[in-house]
């Protein structure tokens, strides 16, 4: 089972994302604290890190760089409206499409898997 670290400043969105991903069969650890995210990466292996759109771009860039020291997992950045893709992320997507989120997670975690059309 793939392990996902989900980070968001919005507790409601964090819980909703965790439920969605767990129903899809993933093991999810969630946090709203960036320092805690680094601790979690030091203490366990993750297959993917998801950063919510509630995290400002500067924080996303900072945490992505810090995570690289402890966690080789790809980063999926969920974007705010009008926000440019995060350069260090494996992918950056619109956070308001649950189907797209699940498809993107599956594609990242399954190398060679093709994208499906919406």
N, CA, C and O of each residue as an XYZ file, in Angstrom:
472
protein
N       0.843     -1.170      0.000
C       0.000      0.000      0.000
C       0.896      1.243      0.000
O       1.846      1.331      0.777
N       0.591      2.177     -0.858
C       1.370      3.409     -0.954
C       1.062      4.332      0.216
O      -0.084      4.465      0.646
N       2.126      4.972      0.723
C       1.996      5.918      1.838
C       2.108      7.343      1.308
O       3.033      7.679      0.570
N       1.151      8.163      1.700
C       1.101      9.550      1.251
C       1.144     10.475      2.460
O       0.443     10.261      3.449
N       1.977     11.503      2.365
C       1.989     12.567      3.354
C       1.224     13.742      2.757
O       1.602     14.266      1.710
N       0.157     14.150      3.416
C      -0.680     15.250      2.943
C      -0.495     16.441      3.871
O      -0.639     16.320      5.088
N      -0.175     17.591      3.291
C       0.087     18.807      4.064
C      -0.866     19.903      3.603
O      -1.003     20.151      2.405
N      -1.521     20.555      4.554
C      -2.419     21.655      4.226
C      -2.595     22.525      5.458
O      -2.544     22.024      6.582
N      -2.801     23.822      5.261
C      -3.087     24.715      6.376
C      -4.573     24.690      6.734
O      -4.962     25.194      7.788
N      -5.401     24.114      5.875
C      -6.845     24.073      6.086
C      -7.235     22.691      6.607
O      -7.190     21.712      5.863
N      -7.616     22.610      7.877
C      -7.912     21.327      8.522
C      -9.070     20.584      7.854
O      -9.036     19.359      7.743
N     -10.083     21.308      7.415
C     -11.229     20.667      6.768
C     -10.816     20.035      5.453
O     -11.177     18.891      5.174
N     -10.069     20.762      4.645
C      -9.601     20.216      3.371
C      -8.646     19.046      3.602
O      -8.647     18.079      2.840
N      -7.853     19.135      4.630
C      -6.914     18.063      4.964
C      -7.671     16.773      5.291
O      -7.313     15.700      4.805
N      -8.716     16.879      6.116
C      -9.522     15.694      6.464
C     -10.250     15.137      5.243
O     -10.305     13.923      5.047
N     -10.803     16.019      4.431
C     -11.530     15.582      3.237
C     -10.588     14.857      2.281
O     -10.930     13.799      1.753
N      -9.411     15.420      2.057
C      -8.431     14.789      1.175
C      -8.004     13.434      1.724
O      -7.872     12.469      0.971
N      -7.790     13.363      3.031
C      -7.386     12.100      3.645
C      -8.469     11.034      3.445
O      -8.157      9.898      3.089
N      -9.723     11.389      3.669
C     -10.812     10.419      3.482
C     -10.888      9.952      2.035
O     -11.046      8.758      1.781
N     -10.778     10.868      1.091
C     -10.824     10.527     -0.328
C      -9.710      9.554     -0.699
O      -9.949      8.552     -1.372
N      -8.507      9.853     -0.262
C      -7.355      9.007     -0.596
C      -7.413      7.658      0.119
O      -7.045      6.636     -0.460
N      -7.868      7.645      1.361
C      -7.980      6.372      2.083
C      -9.035      5.475      1.447
O      -8.846      4.261      1.368
N     -10.133      6.050      0.996
C     -11.167      5.265      0.294
C     -10.630      4.669     -0.999
O     -11.104      3.630     -1.459
N      -9.640      5.332     -1.581
C      -9.019      4.829     -2.813
C      -7.936      3.790     -2.518
O      -7.334      3.239     -3.439
N      -7.687      3.519     -1.219
C      -6.757      2.467     -0.853
C      -5.363      2.904     -0.450
O      -4.463      2.073     -0.334
N      -5.172      4.199     -0.235
C      -3.857      4.694      0.161
C      -3.786      4.858      1.678
O      -4.798      5.104      2.334
N      -2.590      4.719      2.220
C      -2.347      5.044      3.621
C      -1.940      6.512      3.651
O      -1.005      6.917      2.959
N      -2.637      7.303      4.447
C      -2.414      8.748      4.446
C      -2.089      9.249      5.844
O      -2.774      8.920      6.812
N      -1.043     10.044      5.934
C      -0.695     10.760      7.156
C      -0.854     12.239      6.819
O      -0.301     12.722      5.831
N      -1.610     12.952      7.645
C      -1.897     14.359      7.372
C      -1.343     15.262      8.459
O      -1.294     14.893      9.633
N      -0.929     16.448      8.049
C      -0.466     17.452      9.001
C      -0.726     18.853      8.446
O      -0.737     19.073      7.235
N      -0.934     19.788      9.370
C      -1.106     21.185      8.970
C       0.100     22.018      9.393
O       0.073     23.246      9.319
N       1.150     21.346      9.832
C       2.330     22.019     10.359
C       3.561     21.619      9.538
O       3.869     20.434      9.413
N       4.250     22.599      8.990
C       5.394     22.299      8.130
C       6.549     21.670      8.896
O       7.222     20.785      8.369
N       6.792     22.105     10.124
C       7.854     21.483     10.923
C       7.514     20.022     11.207
O       8.391     19.159     11.185
N       6.252     19.752     11.472
C       5.805     18.372     11.702
C       5.972     17.545     10.432
O       6.323     16.368     10.508
N       5.730     18.134      9.281
C       5.913     17.422      8.011
C       7.362     16.967      7.864
O       7.622     15.848      7.422
N       8.294     17.824      8.231
C       9.711     17.450      8.162
C      10.029     16.328      9.145
O      10.770     15.402      8.814
N       9.474     16.407     10.350
C       9.665     15.330     11.334
C       9.137     14.007     10.789
O       9.794     12.972     10.902
N       7.964     14.051     10.205
C       7.364     12.837      9.657
C       8.239     12.239      8.559
O       8.386     11.020      8.475
N       8.816     13.089      7.722
C       9.681     12.602      6.644
C      10.982     12.008      7.180
O      11.542     11.092      6.579
N      11.452     12.516      8.283
C      12.662     11.966      8.896
C      12.403     10.604      9.518
O      13.302      9.765      9.571
N      11.176     10.377      9.990
C      10.884      9.160     10.758
C      10.233      8.040      9.950
O      10.150      6.913     10.439
N       9.772      8.312      8.739
C       9.103      7.270      7.947
C       9.250      7.564      6.461
O       9.500      8.700      6.056
N       9.092      6.522      5.663
C       9.184      6.667      4.204
C       7.791      6.929      3.622
O       6.799      6.341      4.054
N       7.744      7.807      2.651
C       6.500      8.124      1.949
C       6.727      7.949      0.457
O       7.830      8.150     -0.051
N       5.653      7.568     -0.237
C       5.718      7.388     -1.684
C       5.337      8.660     -2.430
O       5.673      8.828     -3.603
N       4.632      9.557     -1.739
C       4.171     10.797     -2.350
C       3.904     11.818     -1.249
O       3.448     11.469     -0.160
N       4.196     13.082     -1.548
C       3.854     14.194     -0.659
C       2.898     15.100     -1.428
O       3.191     15.519     -2.548
N       1.752     15.397     -0.816
C       0.789     16.314     -1.432
C       0.762     17.589     -0.612
O       0.576     17.549      0.604
N       0.949     18.731     -1.283
C       0.873     20.027     -0.625
C      -0.372     20.753     -1.102
O      -0.536     21.013     -2.294
N      -1.243     21.077     -0.161
C      -2.516     21.710     -0.470
C      -2.399     23.129     -0.970
O      -1.385     23.801     -0.779
N      -3.467     23.568     -1.620
C      -3.478     24.920     -2.184
C      -3.539     25.992     -1.106
O      -3.285     27.162     -1.394
N      -3.873     25.620      0.134
C      -3.927     26.610      1.212
C      -2.536     27.053      1.664
O      -2.395     28.033      2.396
N      -1.520     26.329      1.227
C      -0.145     26.685      1.580
C       0.363     27.722      0.573
O       0.351     27.455     -0.629
N       0.804     28.886      1.027
C       1.322     29.897      0.100
C       2.505     29.357     -0.712
O       3.261     28.505     -0.246
N       2.641     29.866     -1.912
C       3.684     29.404     -2.831
C       5.076     29.432     -2.197
O       5.849     28.488     -2.362
N       5.396     30.498     -1.480
C       6.732     30.592     -0.874
C       6.952     29.469      0.134
O       8.051     28.920      0.219
N       5.915     29.123      0.899
C       6.025     28.007      1.841
C       6.157     26.680      1.106
O       6.913     25.806      1.530
N       5.423     26.527      0.005
C       5.526     25.289     -0.788
C       6.954     25.099     -1.292
O       7.505     24.000     -1.222
N       7.545     26.173     -1.797
C       8.910     26.076     -2.307
C       9.880     25.747     -1.177
O      10.780     24.923     -1.341
N       9.692     26.395     -0.035
C      10.574     26.165      1.111
C      10.455     24.730      1.610
O      11.472     24.080      1.854
N       9.241     24.229      1.766
C       9.069     22.876      2.293
C       9.535     21.835      1.280
O      10.072     20.798      1.671
N       9.342     22.086      0.002
C       9.813     21.137     -1.012
C      11.328     20.998     -0.940
O      11.855     19.886     -0.981
N      12.022     22.117     -0.833
C      13.483     22.071     -0.734
C      13.936     21.373      0.549
O      14.886     20.591      0.522
N      13.275     21.645      1.658
C      13.631     21.012      2.926
C      13.319     19.514      2.895
O      14.096     18.710      3.412
N      12.202     19.140      2.300
C      11.825     17.726      2.214
C      12.856     16.915      1.446
O      13.099     15.753      1.768
N      13.453     17.512      0.447
C      14.431     16.797     -0.383
C      15.600     16.248      0.436
O      16.250     15.289      0.021
N      15.866     16.841      1.578
C      16.946     16.350      2.435
C      16.591     15.025      3.090
O      17.483     14.242      3.418
N      15.311     14.761      3.285
C      14.874     13.598      4.039
C      13.979     12.641      3.263
O      13.850     11.474      3.633
N      13.365     13.121      2.202
C      12.308     12.357      1.553
C      12.444     12.451      0.034
O      12.252     13.525     -0.535
N      12.770     11.349     -0.626
C      12.901     11.388     -2.079
C      11.565     11.302     -2.823
O      11.540     11.312     -4.054
N      10.467     11.218     -2.090
C       9.152     11.062     -2.716
C       8.810     12.247     -3.609
O       9.189     13.380     -3.312
N       8.091     11.987     -4.710
C       7.635     13.098     -5.550
C       6.634     13.969     -4.791
O       5.952     13.508     -3.876
N       6.564     15.230     -5.191
C       5.647     16.187     -4.574
C       4.567     16.538     -5.586
O       4.853     16.854     -6.741
N       3.317     16.474     -5.129
C       2.176     16.912     -5.920
C       1.688     18.216     -5.293
O       1.250     18.228     -4.143
N       1.764     19.305     -6.042
C       1.340     20.615     -5.542
C      -0.071     20.909     -6.042
O      -0.337     20.864     -7.243
N      -0.964     21.207     -5.114
C      -2.313     21.625     -5.474
C      -2.300     23.144     -5.544
O      -1.877     23.812     -4.600
N      -2.760     23.683     -6.659
C      -2.588     25.107     -6.959
C      -3.764     25.972     -6.564
O      -4.915     25.537     -6.591
N      -3.456     27.203     -6.196
C      -4.478     28.227     -6.040
C      -4.861     28.696     -7.439
O      -4.101     28.508     -8.389
N      -6.032     29.302     -7.565
C      -6.478     29.820     -8.858
C      -5.442     30.809     -9.385
O      -5.068     31.748     -8.683
N      -4.984     30.605    -10.602
C      -4.025     31.496    -11.236
C      -2.578     31.271    -10.846
O      -1.690     31.948    -11.364
N      -2.321     30.338     -9.945
C      -0.953     30.077     -9.493
C      -0.204     29.237    -10.537
O      -0.745     28.278    -11.086
N       1.038     29.618    -10.793
C       1.869     28.873    -11.747
C       2.315     27.548    -11.117
O       2.430     27.450     -9.895
N       2.563     26.535    -11.946
C       3.054     25.254    -11.417
C       4.324     25.441    -10.592
O       5.142     26.317    -10.871
N       4.469     24.609     -9.582
C       5.649     24.646     -8.725
C       6.784     23.918     -9.436
O       6.637     22.737     -9.753
N       7.916     24.581     -9.701
C       8.990     23.976    -10.494
C       9.557     22.677     -9.917
O       9.926     21.782    -10.677
N       9.632     22.559     -8.597
C      10.225     21.374     -7.986
C       9.229     20.241     -7.763
O       9.606     19.180     -7.266
N       7.977     20.448     -8.118
C       6.954     19.420     -7.922
C       6.909     18.475     -9.122
O       7.175     18.876    -10.255
N       6.569     17.222     -8.854
C       6.396     16.249     -9.939
C       5.242     16.690    -10.834
O       5.316     16.579    -12.058
N       4.177     17.191    -10.212
C       3.024     17.723    -10.929
C       2.369     18.788    -10.078
O       2.531     18.822     -8.858
N       1.624     19.661    -10.745
C       0.840     20.692    -10.087
C      -0.533     20.672    -10.737
O      -0.646     20.720    -11.962
N      -1.595     20.599     -9.904
C      -2.947     20.494    -10.464
C      -3.934     21.372     -9.715
O      -3.634     21.898     -8.643
N      -5.121     21.522    -10.301
C      -6.258     22.202     -9.701
C      -6.768     21.340     -8.540
O      -7.039     20.156     -8.738
N      -6.905     21.903     -7.343
C      -7.284     21.093     -6.186
C      -8.774     20.773     -6.089
O      -9.172     19.968     -5.247
N      -9.590     21.377     -6.919
C     -11.030     21.256     -6.743
C     -11.665     20.166     -7.597
O     -12.876     20.174     -7.816
N     -10.862     19.237     -8.076
C     -11.363     18.147     -8.903
C     -10.912     16.820     -8.295
O      -9.808     16.357     -8.584
N     -11.750     16.197     -7.453
C     -11.349     14.951     -6.784
C     -10.942     13.842     -7.757
O     -10.006     13.090     -7.487
N     -11.648     13.743     -8.887
C     -11.314     12.710     -9.865
C      -9.903     12.949    -10.417
O      -9.113     12.013    -10.538
N      -9.596     14.194    -10.747
C      -8.261     14.532    -11.251
C      -7.202     14.248    -10.190
O      -6.120     13.758    -10.513
N      -7.500     14.550     -8.936
C      -6.548     14.272     -7.857
C      -6.240     12.778     -7.803
O      -5.073     12.388     -7.775
N      -7.276     11.940     -7.789
C      -7.066     10.492     -7.710
C      -6.330      9.960     -8.938
O      -5.456      9.103     -8.807
N      -6.670     10.455    -10.122
C      -5.982     10.023    -11.345
C      -4.510     10.425    -11.310
O      -3.639      9.645    -11.696
N      -4.238     11.635    -10.849
C      -2.862     12.122    -10.805
C      -2.046     11.345     -9.777
O      -0.902     10.979    -10.043
N      -2.619     11.096     -8.619
C      -1.929     10.304     -7.596
C      -1.611      8.921     -8.142
O      -0.487      8.442     -7.998
N      -2.589      8.276     -8.767
C      -2.373      6.936     -9.328
C      -1.284      6.957    -10.392
O      -0.449      6.054    -10.450
N      -1.292      7.986    -11.230
C      -0.291      8.085    -12.302
C       1.120      8.284    -11.722
O       2.079      7.675    -12.195
N       1.237      9.122    -10.717
C       2.549      9.365    -10.105
C       3.059      8.102     -9.420
O       4.246      7.786     -9.495
N       2.166      7.387     -8.758
C       2.564      6.206     -8.010
C       2.696      4.947     -8.857
O       3.209      3.931     -8.389
N       2.231      5.014    -10.106
C       2.320      3.885    -11.017
C       3.077      4.330    -12.260
O       2.456      4.755    -13.234
N       4.405      4.242    -12.249
C       5.185      4.688    -13.408
C       4.702      4.007    -14.688
O       4.426      2.807    -14.711
N       4.611      4.795    -15.735
C       4.205      4.269    -17.027
C       2.691      4.318    -17.243
O       2.227      4.035    -18.348
N       1.903      4.671    -16.209
C       0.465      4.728    -16.349
C       0.101      5.973    -17.156
O       0.610      7.062    -16.893
N      -0.754      5.809    -18.110
C      -1.186      6.907    -18.974
C      -2.309      7.696    -18.321
O      -3.105      7.154    -17.554
N      -2.359      8.973    -18.635
C      -3.444      9.816    -18.147
C      -4.738      9.454    -18.856
O      -4.724      9.080    -20.029
N      -5.850      9.563    -18.154
C      -7.147      9.333    -18.781
C      -7.758     10.683    -19.098
O      -7.475     11.675    -18.425
N      -8.593     10.720    -20.118
C      -9.190     11.999    -20.467
C     -10.374     12.286    -19.551
O     -11.067     11.362    -19.126
N     -10.611     13.562    -19.242
C     -11.670     13.945    -18.307
C     -13.055     13.672    -18.837
O     -14.042     13.945    -18.154
